[in-house]
């Protein structure tokens, strides 16, 4: 009885090991879903606040991403993958107020939204069981680009208080002002356990986002995803 139980444990261990390590020469399909923490470099704006110019630096904007990878296991350690994913990127600015005489105007929820269809091509190496490092190149196709904010008129009261007017939403379409292709360098680490893959990736933008020559802004995106391996 003990021999049969020991044999069962060995078979179970071999099965899990086979799932965690794809066969050399095999292909896998890996659906992924996750979250971006995106920003746009060189994206400061100068606003006039009470006759004094103030520079606002862009901040990280969270967004979703989803897609699928096809991975080829070349050797026991080396593999390559190509993917297709929709990625919500961009940046946002802190809220601020601008005064023009007695008129005070508040600006809030100012953010730039960029939607890309990205094609990452990566080469990876399994350093230890389940742990891998990857690097490569990524081509992005711009699908949409918008700049949005909310403005509110703030009315000073005689008692020193302030009354806020109705918020007005403003949306500007930036698509025609942006480059349609984006190239970046993805660097990634991942951990796999029983076909579940946790991936952390940083995309370093190489291409400028805007068509205007004086704007040197580029994408900067930190991604966290979870995926599941279906070995073919």
C-alpha positions, 0 to 999 in steps of 0.5 A: 500500500505504501509503495502504491501511494509513493508511486502516486506521489511521484506520478503527480509530481512529474505531472505538475513538473511537466505543466510548469516546464513546456516541452522543447519545440512546443507552442503555447497560447497565453491569454493575459489581463492586467493593469497599466501605470502609464505616464508621458515623459517631457509632458510638463505644462505651464499654467498662469496662476494669479499672474505667476506661471507654474509648471505642472508635471504629469502623473501616473495614469492607471489603465487596463490592458488585455491580450494574448501571447503565442510562445515557442519553447526553443530549448529548455531555457530559451523561448520566444513570444509574440503578442497582441494586446489592447493597452490604455495609456496616457497621463494625468495632471494635478488639480489647480485653480487659475485667477483672472481678476475676480474670476477664479476657475478650477481645473480638475480630472485633467488627463490624456487617454491614449489607446494602443493595439500593441504587438510585443515580440520578446525573447526570454530565458528561464533562470530557475524553475518558474522564474524568467526574464524577457526583453524585446521590441514592441510596435504599437498602433494608435487607436484613439487619443483624447485630452479631457478635463473638468472646469468649474467657475468659483465665485467669491462671496462677501463673507469670504467663502466661495461658491462653485458653479456647475462643472463643465466637461471638456474633451479634445480629440488628439488623434490627428496630432499624434503619431500613429505608430509607437515603438518601445523596448519591453523589459520583463520578469515573470513567475509561473506556477501550475500554468498561471503566469504573473508578469511585470513589464516596463515599456521604455518608449522610443518614439515621440507621441506627438507630430509636433517637432518641439514636443519630445514626449514618449510613453512610459508604461509599467504593466502587471498582468496575470495569464494562463498557459494553454500548451498546444 
